[in-house]
Amino acid sequence: MSEQDSEKFIYVSPILDSKPSLGPIPSEQILPWGFISVVSLVLTQGVLGLGLMPTGLVTIWGCGSWWALTGSETWKFMGKFYPAPRWVAGNLDYRSIWDND
């Protein structure tokens, strides 16, 4: 292999590492968001008899909550709810299990 060949860059398409999506919406969120939208439509307009504005707000709230809990990098959001470990220094003297004095 010549020195000229080893200095060439290999260009890789960034699309190879991407996940499928429909615009800004990841593809794994489409079915749950559809279900959330139908349930919010039935509850707000069918059961409660509210208008389109409350239906839209409930739908956006439900879809946003679902995305925050199950979307990519959920640890950024869910990590806030885990308590930090409490580190304690132990000050006990060593006692052998073989000496029963």
C-alpha positions in Angstrom: 0.0 0.0 0.0 1.4 3.3 -1.0 1.7 6.3 1.3 -0.8 8.2 -0.9 -3.5 5.5 -0.4 -3.0 5.5 3.4 -3.6 9.2 3.6 -7.0 9.1 1.9 -10.1 9.5 4.1 -13.0 7.1 3.9 -16.2 9.1 3.9 -19.2 7.4 5.6 -22.8 8.5 5.2 -24.2 9.9 8.5 -27.6 8.4 7.5 -26.2 4.9 8.4 -26.3 5.7 12.1 -29.7 7.4 12.2 -33.0 6.0 13.4 -36.2 6.1 11.2 -38.4 9.0 11.9 -41.3 11.0 10.4 -40.0 14.5 10.5 -39.1 15.3 14.2 -41.2 12.3 15.4 -39.3 9.1 16.0 -41.0 6.1 14.4 -41.3 4.1 17.7 -43.5 6.9 19.0 -46.1 7.0 16.2 -48.3 4.1 17.4 -48.4 5.1 21.1 -49.1 8.7 20.2 -51.9 7.6 17.9 -53.4 5.6 20.8 -53.0 8.5 23.2 -54.7 10.8 20.7 -57.7 8.6 20.3 -58.1 8.0 24.0 -57.8 11.8 24.7 -60.4 12.5 21.9 -62.8 10.0 23.4 -62.4 11.2 26.9 -62.5 15.0 26.3 -65.1 15.2 23.6 -67.1 11.9 24.0 -67.3 11.6 27.7 -66.7 15.2 29.0 -68.1 17.1 26.0 -65.3 19.6 25.9 -64.1 21.4 22.8 -61.1 21.1 20.5 -58.7 23.2 22.6 -58.9 21.0 25.7 -58.6 17.9 23.5 -55.5 19.3 21.9 -53.9 20.2 25.2 -54.6 16.8 26.7 -53.2 15.1 23.6 -50.0 17.3 23.7 -49.6 16.6 27.4 -50.1 12.9 27.0 -47.8 12.6 24.0 -45.1 14.8 25.6 -45.2 12.8 28.8 -44.9 9.5 26.8 -42.0 10.9 24.9 -40.2 12.1 28.0 -40.6 8.7 29.7 -39.9 6.3 26.8 -38.0 8.3 24.2 -34.3 8.2 23.5 -31.9 9.2 26.3 -34.6 8.9 29.0 -31.9 8.8 31.6 -31.5 12.6 31.2 -35.1 13.0 32.5 -35.6 10.0 34.7 -32.2 10.3 36.4 -33.5 13.3 38.3 -35.8 11.0 40.3 -33.2 8.6 41.6 -31.7 9.6 44.9 -28.0 10.1 45.1 -26.2 7.3 47.0 -25.2 8.1 50.5 -21.6 7.2 51.1 -20.7 6.5 54.7 -17.2 5.9 56.0 -17.1 2.8 58.3 -15.1 3.1 61.6 -15.2 -0.5 62.9 -12.3 -2.4 64.1 -11.4 -5.6 62.3 -12.6 -8.7 64.2 -11.7 -12.1 62.9 -14.6 -14.6 62.5 -12.4 -17.4 63.9 -11.7 -15.6 67.2 -14.7 -15.8 69.5 -13.2 -14.0 72.5 
